[in-house]
Amino acid sequence: MSGGCPTLSRYLLRAAMPPALLLMGLLCALVFGLQALRLGHHLVGSGGGLLLLAIVAAHALPSLVVTALPLALGGGILLAAGRRQSELEAMQSLGASPRGLAGGLLLLAVGGATLASGLAAFVEPASLRGLHELLREQASLALVRGVEARVFRRVGAATLYLEERQRPRDGETLRGRGLLLASGGELLVAQEAA
């Protein structure tokens, strides 16, 4: 039995896939869970609920996969090879070359690296832009939600004040809202007529 045997290579490949997929799922869930805990107050404050969390998860998934895929594949390959150490030694003693046995595992590693590179180059930037826009919109909604007229509200280093007033214009009553945002030495005033 000189060289490699495709059947043995496929056997090692099949042995490496379940732990690699399990590790990838665990890593993605762990990192997303930690990020969701950190951003949870913004998401809850904006009132988006589970649908918003699912949209954030969809935007974050490419970044998570780019990070987790190489680690998961490496772990899966090491687990498969480590658990079958005695089988690998027996196959080598029967004449199978290490390079021939590792063909499937090398194919898995190269395929995973190619997939991670493609995701990082083409999918991840657009996904991160979408996530940034979504989180910025939700943070803005959470900032102005609950602002009451004539009540000062502290939000971090900023102070919000909403004023509602009516003023006559050509015999009609015009109702308007003014929002005052003060942060440090800067003051921002926004007016909206309703």
Disulfide bonds with the S-S distance in Angstrom:
none
